[in-house]
Amino acid sequence: MGERRRRVVLRGTLVALERDERARVQQVLLITDDDLEFLVENNAIGRYLAECIDSEVEVHGIVDERDDGQWTIRPQSFREVGFDEVVTSDWVQTWRARTV
């Protein structure tokens, strides 16, 4: 890991930063309780988070700072605040297989 990368737990609200022509979420932003903004990387967990817009979540992942100064998070797991179930990439793959 580089100097700027580190494993963290962030709590905040998911916001749709970008949508396509069909209004599907293409880019998710996590705004923390202290108003810091993190772009959510588009891995399996990130794609699932795109379906949880306006939810308050606790995200476990790796944070990095891009060259342009924007912070990103590569989510490894998350849970919606108020729920006990932790969502991992294995859980997302199983869920997607059942919904197709």
N, C-alpha and C positions, 0 to 999 in steps of 0.2 A: 504494500500500500504506500502511496505517496504521502508527503507531509500533510496535504490538505484533506486526504481521505480518512474517514474514521467511522466506526460503527456507532450508531446512535439509536435512541428511541425518541420519536417526535410525536407530539399530540397536537392535533389541529383539525381544521375543516377542509374538506376537498372541494375544489372549485374547478369548473370547466374553463380552461384557458382558451381552447380552440375546438371548434366543431366543423364537421364536413358539411357538404350540401344537403345531406339528409339529417342534419342536426345530431349526428353521432359524435360523441366526445372523442377528440383526437389527442388532446394534451391536457393533462391534469396538473393542477397546482395545489400544493398543500400549504395552507396558511396557518402558522402555529398560533397558539394562544397569545404570544407576545409579538404578533404581526411580522414574523419572518416568513419569507416565501421560498419554497423549494419546488422545482420542477420534478415531477415524478417520472422516472424512467419507464419506458414502455415494455417491461418484461411481463411475464405471466401475472404476477401480482399487480403490477401497474395497470395492465389491461382490465383486471377485475376491479381495481379501484375506480376506473373510469365509469363503472356502473353504480358507484356509490356516491355520486356527486351530492353535495350539501350535507353529507354525513360527518359527524365528528369521529375521528379515528385516532388510534395510537399505532404508529408505523415503526417497525424495527427494520433498519437497513443501513446502507453505507452512504454517507454524505460526501460529496465532492464539490469543489468550486471550479466552474468552467473558466476558460481564459477571459471571457467577457464579464466575469464577476458574478454570474448567476449561480446560485446554489442548486444542486440536484440531489435527489435521493433515489438509490436503487433499492426498492422495497424487497425485503426477504420474508416478512410476515406482517400481519396487521390484525387488529381487532377493532370492531366498532365500539365506541365508548358506550357502556351500559350493557354490553353483551360479554359473556365469558369465553366464547369460542374464538380461538386464534386461527387465522387463515394463513396457510402456507402454500407454496407452489404445488405440492402434492394434492392438497385439498382442492385447489382451483382446477387442476387437471381432471380430477375425479368429478367435480361439479360440472365442468364443461362437457365431459363425456356423457353425463346423464341428461343434459339439456339439449343435446343435438338430435 
